[in-house]
């Protein structure tokens, strides 16, 4: 389970929303307001399902970055799988009409940051493991 890229979870949840499993219209349930809180300023804070999905993806990004600090063979496989997840995001964004949504675009950017940060952190950590006599 440690080598499974966690950002596949928001990808699957977004696609479940497109299939109607989570409800919503043709663009999915991502504009559905979960709750609204009146603020002291007179404004109203509203959280949509799409916003919640982005917050979950950011939390998973944090965990993925922590996972990338490992220096083992499993981390290489994890990076490879993260690359496949990012490619899946790009392909779906370009080819599926309902994926041309701001929530999906933000999820794709998060997957890209995971990919770049994972490789960068691993290279940095591997450089510290090298020792010279």
Secondary structure, DSSP 4 states (H G I P E B T S, - for coil): -TTS-TTHHHHHHHHHHHTTTT--BTTBSTT-EEEEEE-TTS-EEEEEHHHHHHHHHHHHHHHHHHHTT--SHHHHHHHHHHHHHHHHHHHHHHH-GGG-SHHHHHHHHHHHHHHHHHHHHHHHHHHHH----
